[in-house]
Amino acid sequence: MKITFLGTNGWYNYKNTETTCIFVQSNKVNLILDLGSGIKNLNNIIFKDRPTYLFISHLHLDHIIGIHYLSMVKKLKDLTIIVHKNYYNNFKRIFNKPYTLKHTKYKRKIKFMTFAKNKNCKVPFKFLFKKLKHSDPSYGFKFFLENKIISYCTDTKYCNNIFELSKNSDLLILECNQFKMKNNFHLSFQEIKRNIEKFKTNKISLIHFGPENFKTLKDRHIKLKKKIKMNKKIQLFVTKDLDVLSI
């Protein structure tokens, strides 16, 4: 299974680094995790056209601004967008004029599904979700694909649901928005470092970095790798756009 980090920034894109979007290729389906501006990078990679399911964590603009780029992603044909029931109407309202091309005007058909408590949607794989602590509710996910488990937690304060989702996963994709601890609904590297044993995962890939925290991508990588000293059993990846990881 191959994971490509199409966008790794939080808040806004800068210096050719796009906002959050992750692409997961399995043998039967493709997953897209969030619809940040990184979606445009799908045009820069090679992938097989399989049924594709796009999961939206929440509706902050850095996670859905890719709506405006979807029409230029030519390779993506079969697309189902999955969003929490409480966000469905607002998401469809944005995916429309005057904001961008209306979803019904696409040459390819775009389907929608919703998830909610006691009401999961029917997809050809198992997934779990939990509410995270953000200024507006954000949802973390746990996907079961090809005997592997991928967890995805972005835009959240410290909370127990991160650890529930990451437990026994092969890969945890986790936000690290803050270099200095602040109480603003995002995780800092200090909180990750302090609680590293609780994640109970094989690999952690950090994403959703605060662009104001680092002068360059190299600076970001060096600072975080140096500051977060991992348990030898856990591999740490400080991601940048178009990085690829196999599990």
C-alpha positions as semicolon CSV with decimal commas, in nm:
position;residue;x (nm);y (nm);z (nm)
1;M;0,000;0,000;0,000
2;K;0,136;0,340;-0,097
3;I;0,065;0,672;0,075
4;T;0,150;0,998;-0,102
5;F;0,144;1,323;0,093
6;L;-0,002;1,565;-0,161
7;G;-0,027;1,858;0,082
8;T;0,130;1,887;0,427
9;N;0,060;2,245;0,540
10;G;-0,200;2,383;0,773
11;W;-0,378;2,719;0,738
12;Y;-0,250;2,823;0,395
13;N;-0,013;2,718;0,117
14;Y;0,329;2,883;0,091
15;K;0,661;2,825;-0,087
16;N;0,500;2,560;-0,308
17;T;0,379;2,367;-0,004
18;E;0,006;2,295;-0,025
19;T;-0,259;2,243;0,242
20;T;-0,360;1,905;0,376
21;C;-0,439;1,623;0,136
22;I;-0,325;1,259;0,160
23;F;-0,359;0,995;-0,115
24;V;-0,371;0,625;-0,023
25;Q;-0,345;0,359;-0,296
26;S;-0,455;0,005;-0,214
27;N;-0,516;-0,286;-0,449
28;K;-0,891;-0,229;-0,477
29;V;-0,962;0,134;-0,383
30;N;-0,797;0,473;-0,346
31;L;-0,855;0,700;-0,047
32;I;-0,813;1,076;-0,030
33;L;-0,792;1,224;0,318
34;D;-0,911;1,585;0,313
35;L;-0,941;1,817;0,017
36;G;-0,675;2,079;0,070
37;S;-0,496;2,255;-0,214
38;G;-0,261;1,955;-0,230
39;I;-0,522;1,777;-0,444
40;K;-0,370;1,950;-0,748
41;N;-0,058;1,735;-0,696
42;L;-0,254;1,430;-0,813
43;N;-0,161;1,551;-1,161
44;N;0,208;1,501;-1,071
45;I;0,194;1,134;-0,974
46;I;0,111;0,806;-1,146
47;F;-0,175;0,602;-1,004
48;K;-0,429;0,345;-1,117
49;D;-0,786;0,458;-1,166
50;R;-0,978;0,270;-0,897
51;P;-1,294;0,364;-0,705
52;T;-1,185;0,662;-0,496
53;Y;-1,331;0,768;-0,162
54;L;-1,256;1,118;-0,033
55;F;-1,301;1,170;0,344
56;I;-1,351;1,521;0,481
57;S;-1,245;1,578;0,842
58;H;-1,416;1,919;0,876
59;L;-1,500;2,226;0,670
60;H;-1,223;2,474;0,752
61;L;-1,104;2,621;0,426
62;D;-0,753;2,474;0,431
63;H;-0,916;2,128;0,424
64;I;-1,169;2,190;0,146
65;I;-1,015;2,461;-0,076
66;G;-0,927;2,183;-0,320
67;I;-1,290;2,189;-0,433
68;H;-1,176;2,465;-0,665
69;Y;-0,899;2,245;-0,812
70;L;-1,092;1,920;-0,858
71;S;-1,202;2,002;-1,210
72;M;-0,836;2,018;-1,322
73;V;-0,751;1,672;-1,181
74;K;-0,811;1,481;-1,503
75;K;-0,709;1,130;-1,394
76;L;-0,967;1,103;-1,118
77;K;-1,283;0,949;-1,262
78;D;-1,485;0,756;-1,004
79;L;-1,515;0,976;-0,693
80;T;-1,729;0,946;-0,378
81;I;-1,703;1,225;-0,120
82;I;-1,776;1,125;0,241
83;V;-1,856;1,391;0,499
84;H;-2,023;1,402;0,840
85;K;-2,400;1,439;0,823
86;N;-2,386;1,773;1,006
87;Y;-2,154;1,917;0,739
88;Y;-2,324;1,774;0,432
89;N;-2,553;2,067;0,343
90;N;-2,284;2,330;0,392
91;F;-2,033;2,130;0,191
92;K;-2,271;2,097;-0,104
93;R;-2,350;2,468;-0,077
94;I;-1,980;2,550;-0,117
95;F;-1,939;2,297;-0,398
96;N;-2,156;2,517;-0,616
97;K;-2,180;2,856;-0,782
98;P;-2,075;3,127;-0,710
99;Y;-1,781;2,967;-0,527
100;T;-1,668;2,712;-0,785
101;L;-1,791;2,477;-1,056
102;K;-2,103;2,295;-0,934
103;H;-2,045;1,924;-0,876
104;T;-2,326;1,828;-1,115
105;K;-2,143;2,005;-1,400
106;Y;-1,846;1,769;-1,390
107;K;-1,803;1,523;-1,677
108;R;-1,744;1,247;-1,424
109;K;-2,013;1,170;-1,170
110;I;-1,939;1,276;-0,813
111;K;-2,131;1,090;-0,543
112;F;-2,186;1,187;-0,180
113;M;-2,217;0,979;0,135
114;T;-2,252;1,081;0,499
115;F;-2,150;0,928;0,828
116;A;-2,282;0,995;1,176
117;K;-2,317;0,831;1,514
118;N;-2,499;0,496;1,475
119;K;-2,513;0,551;1,098
120;N;-2,206;0,450;0,902
121;C;-2,199;0,459;0,522
122;K;-2,158;0,151;0,303
123;V;-1,812;0,133;0,151
124;P;-1,605;-0,175;0,051
125;F;-1,377;-0,148;0,354
126;K;-1,412;-0,095;0,727
127;F;-1,354;0,242;0,890
128;L;-1,415;0,398;1,228
129;F;-1,443;0,765;1,319
130;K;-1,432;0,974;1,635
131;K;-1,487;1,340;1,710
132;L;-1,174;1,538;1,789
133;K;-1,139;1,863;1,986
134;H;-1,125;2,153;1,745
135;S;-1,285;2,498;1,723
136;D;-1,543;2,336;1,495
137;P;-1,581;1,959;1,527
138;S;-1,315;1,771;1,334
139;Y;-1,333;1,395;1,280
140;G;-1,047;1,149;1,297
141;F;-1,057;0,818;1,111
142;K;-0,923;0,463;1,133
143;F;-0,916;0,265;0,808
144;F;-0,878;-0,112;0,771
145;L;-0,731;-0,194;0,428
146;E;-0,541;-0,502;0,305
147;N;-0,473;-0,625;0,659
148;K;-0,325;-0,284;0,741
149;I;-0,458;-0,008;0,965
150;I;-0,414;0,360;0,883
151;S;-0,522;0,626;1,133
152;Y;-0,571;0,992;1,043
153;C;-0,602;1,268;1,305
154;T;-0,576;1,633;1,211
155;D;-0,691;1,964;1,362
156;T;-0,735;1,876;1,726
157;K;-0,629;1,964;2,075
158;Y;-0,494;1,691;2,298
159;C;-0,773;1,437;2,355
160;N;-0,817;1,066;2,429
161;N;-0,980;0,994;2,094
162;I;-0,644;1,039;1,919
163;F;-0,509;0,745;2,115
164;E;-0,823;0,538;2,058
165;L;-0,788;0,584;1,683
166;S;-0,413;0,526;1,669
167;K;-0,408;0,210;1,883
168;N;-0,261;-0,090;1,695
169;S;-0,230;0,101;1,369
170;D;0,045;0,044;1,115
171;L;0,056;0,415;1,039
172;L;-0,073;0,721;1,223
173;I;-0,098;1,039;1,016
174;L;-0,096;1,311;1,280
175;E;-0,101;1,688;1,282
176;C;0,189;1,878;1,439
177;N;0,071;2,234;1,385
178;Q;0,257;2,411;1,663
179;F;0,623;2,442;1,745
180;K;0,543;2,624;2,067
181;M;0,258;2,516;2,291
182;K;-0,049;2,736;2,259
183;N;-0,405;2,673;2,353
184;N;-0,556;2,709;2,007
185;F;-0,705;2,371;1,916
186;H;-0,389;2,221;1,761
187;L;-0,123;1,973;1,870
188;S;0,231;2,083;1,943
189;F;0,546;1,876;1,912
190;Q;0,581;1,894;2,292
191;E;0,247;1,716;2,340
192;I;0,341;1,452;2,083
193;K;0,679;1,393;2,245
194;R;0,534;1,376;2,596
195;N;0,268;1,120;2,498
196;I;0,458;0,917;2,241
197;E;0,409;0,587;2,425
198;K;0,029;0,626;2,423
199;F;-0,011;0,619;2,045
200;K;0,071;0,247;2,018
201;T;0,145;0,260;1,647
202;N;0,432;0,141;1,427
203;K;0,485;0,461;1,230
204;I;0,390;0,827;1,274
205;S;0,383;1,072;0,982
206;L;0,354;1,435;1,088
207;I;0,146;1,673;0,875
208;H;-0,048;2,002;0,893
209;F;0,246;2,215;0,998
210;G;0,204;2,579;1,094
211;P;0,381;2,766;0,810
212;E;0,493;3,050;1,035
213;N;0,695;2,815;1,258
214;F;0,978;2,724;1,019
215;K;1,192;2,928;0,779
216;T;1,238;2,644;0,528
217;L;1,126;2,283;0,477
218;K;1,476;2,169;0,574
219;D;1,453;2,375;0,892
220;R;1,119;2,210;0,974
221;H;1,258;1,862;0,923
222;I;1,573;1,917;1,129
223;K;1,397;2,090;1,419
224;L;1,120;1,834;1,458
225;K;1,340;1,526;1,417
226;K;1,575;1,671;1,677
227;K;1,305;1,773;1,922
228;I;1,088;1,459;1,908
229;K;1,311;1,170;2,013
230;M;1,109;0,860;1,937
231;N;1,087;0,521;2,097
232;K;1,297;0,280;1,889
233;K;0,983;0,080;1,810
234;I;0,820;0,378;1,634
235;Q;0,937;0,534;1,310
236;L;0,887;0,909;1,272
237;F;0,840;1,084;0,938
238;V;0,839;1,463;0,906
239;T;0,660;1,488;0,574
240;K;0,679;1,730;0,287
241;D;0,467;1,751;-0,027
242;L;0,494;1,451;-0,262
243;D;0,672;1,234;-0,006
244;V;0,578;0,866;-0,050
245;L;0,553;0,602;0,220
246;S;0,481;0,229;0,176
247;I;0,335;0,002;0,444
